[in-house]
Amino acid sequence: MQFIKIGIFGLGVVGASVVSIIRKNQDLIQSRLGAGLEVTRAVVANPGKPRDISLEGITLSTDPATILDDPEIDIVVELIGGVDLAGEIVLQALERDKPVVTANKALLAERAREIFTKVYEKDLPLGLEASVAGGIPVLRSLKEGLSADRIIEISGIVNGTCNYILSKMTAEGASFDDVLAEAQSLGYAEADPAFDVEGFDAAHKLAILVNLAYGTMVNFKDIHVEGITAITPMDIEYAGLLGFTVKLLAIGKIHGEVVEARVHPALVANDHLLASVNGVFNAVFLTGDNADATMSYGRGAGGLPTGSAVVSDIIDIARNLRAGIRNKIPALSVIQERLRDLEIMKMDRIRSEYYLRFQVFDRVGVLAQITRVMGDNNISIQSMIQPALSDHPDDPVQVILITHRAREADVQKSLAEIAHFDFIAGETQLIRIERFTG
Amino acid sequence: MQFIKIGIFGLGVVGASVVSIIRKNQDLIQSRLGAGLEVTRAVVANPGKPRDISLEGITLSTDPATILDDPEIDIVVELIGGVDLAGEIVLQALERDKPVVTANKALLAERAREIFTKVYEKDLPLGLEASVAGGIPVLRSLKEGLSADRIIEISGIVNGTCNYILSKMTAEGASFDDVLAEAQSLGYAEADPAFDVEGFDAAHKLAILVNLAYGTMVNFKDIHVEGITAITPMDIEYAGLLGFTVKLLAIGKIHGEVVEARVHPALVANDHLLASVNGVFNAVFLTGDNADATMSYGRGAGGLPTGSAVVSDIIDIARNLRAGIRNKIPALSVIQERLRDLEIMKMDRIRSEYYLRFQVFDRVGVLAQITRVMGDNNISIQSMIQPALSDHPDDPVQVILITHRAREADVQKSLAEIAHFDFIAGETQLIRIERFTG
């Protein structure tokens, strides 16, 4: 029996799961691959640290060269995270003609051009399934399952922490801060949750989805990113009254040579399947011009689901090795000569419907003045609710307007103008309403 | 530019869509494949028939040999349906070393052994993505995305006609017959709907899913198949009162060397995502030992979605041809030596919770007698509702029992015994309740 030899950088939660899966399902993997898999080397920061898995058969080192320069290593797995050292490891492995599997979304999003240029230059596979939506094989769907389709739209719930928090806030009417504290105690949110709740993790994943869908390498910094920290139980309640659920969405679309790529909270109609995706689960809608709407759903994080994706990539690459080929499918779905430079659309150019919650002192003519400004800016109103009047005429009340489809620039201009009225009692809340093609 | 040449058997709805997609997305496909695709020959029953697509560049014939014996044809696409002629075409194409793509679920389910034995013997790819759940790349998820996982459970809504009918019955309280008539007028159901509504189409798809999940070729005839014709608006209403939705499910599980493979209506808890899959849409849950629950959702039928799956298979095979290999991934997920003979579990051995609706004359002691029989057969009751009493003491009333997990044999024995009581006013309705691992 041939054994494909693997060197892993990083034996944290995912790395340890990869080792466990390969051991536990060795016989199954052999039945599918016709060869065995064997982790022979690992490089870690702290070799003395106690670990949950047995290290039998694995040579541990702190020196990357022990993996990179070992001619016996067939596949390199990068699971240390971060963009600097991880980037060097991936580039050097490729330089030495070793195929790479990585779960590193930050690296793939922020250093896309360097990494993928090297991948194309070497014509090697780069396993990246684990980088987006953990155990859900959604990147494979994009590169293979929908290879006959022009991708019209990507809409994903790709951050489990945010989805857990929003789901709990929705189910219990609880505040963001309370649910975040609970999520932290359950291990669903990091001690420093900013990276998740501010939307950056979702933006990394969106960059990868957009790059694969459109055969490009967008500038990550141009992605518009808003998190969920400003979402209140009140907004969730009013959205519910109007038939919507609040979700943090990663949205990708294409218009000629310009792509929309944005992460922000959005109102999703309750009868759309994304509204039913709750808790830590992830789901990605991919809409193709032939297949129409498809959705992939599952666990977006956790050692075993992410490890499953890593090992499936290892098996895929091992099948290449067994077949005697370097690579079968281009890393970004298209061949190198057909990669495109696509700009990300400036946010003020996008069009959407909007949920706007004004906090106003309840005086005569307030609504007329707000709607006049909006009308002057080409925004028409779909519906209005004023959920509860205060007993005290001096307390502010909430006025919620749902707009028809409008330009973001016009909406922002309206809000800036309306902010000057002296009946405005606080910051206006803006949440975009996402409608779907499929 | 190299052009991969394709011969298509059948230019019906799907065949015409394949031709259209290849033409419409030719440039896109070239960017992904590095080569073009070209349908050069088609074999049809009636070459003179008017068609919606231009036949320019396609040589039409009624003679299979024009494709099978043409050395220029790189890939054979079988879209004529049926198991006899289609089977011969697929076998002969393989015999001539031509890779095949087919959407033919009946053929793959009913003649699995012949077809897959030939596929393995020739070590050729067999594209079959379109055979299950049309535009949803779920078979690819099974063969590639979850290749590191032991598949614990398959649960799918894989027949759009049944799901449309059940969704409509649920939304509108309408009868099966009325909704079926409407579905027929909208083209969602065939003039002869038996094949769909009796569950056979779903059973074909289940056979394929089970074979791919477990690396086997089950005997299709052993799959337990029940359709939806006996589901009444009353059952849907009572299920709703109890927190469930009625769905036609295709269920596959494994217990050692025995698989469960069954198609029947089932009660799904409303908070499970499958309960939110409505209309003609399909969805397949695949639960792996590492990835946990994953779901693929989308359009399970229609020319373009199915055509999209066919063309994605063509591209996949063309990528093999471009890479200079015959095949990369074993047809049934495992290498030939590791195929297993797995028996399908006899239905009386399965275990489930049950929804039982008894029609009884409302006399003293009825419930005591029913529950005594069930208790004697090791069945314990989870809950009971008796939704409405009649004004006329002689009219039958409905008593609904939800059982705890019980053996099918015990439940059937109880029902046979209970049928003899003289307070029983009609046939007892049995619907299994499906709980999910993931």
Interface residues (C-beta under 8 A of the other chain):
Chain A: S17 I21 K24 N25 L28 I29 Q30 S31 R32 L33 G34 E129 G134 G135 I136 P137 R140 S141 E144 G145 L146 S147 A148 D149 R150 G215 L273 S276 V277 G288 D289 N290 A291 D292 A293 T294 M295 S296 Y297 G298 R299 G302 L304 P305 G307 S308 A309 V310 V311 S312 I314 I315 D316 R319 N320 A323 G324 I325 N327 K328 I329 P330 S333 V334 I335 R338
Chain B: S17 I21 K24 N25 L28 I29 Q30 S31 R32 L33 G34 E129 G134 G135 I136 P137 R140 S141 E144 G145 L146 S147 A148 D149 R150 G215 L273 S276 V277 G288 D289 N290 A291 D292 A293 T294 M295 S296 Y297 G298 R299 G302 L304 P305 G307 S308 A309 V310 V311 S312 I314 I315 D316 R319 N320 A323 G324 I325 N327 K328 I329 P330 S333 V334 I335 R338
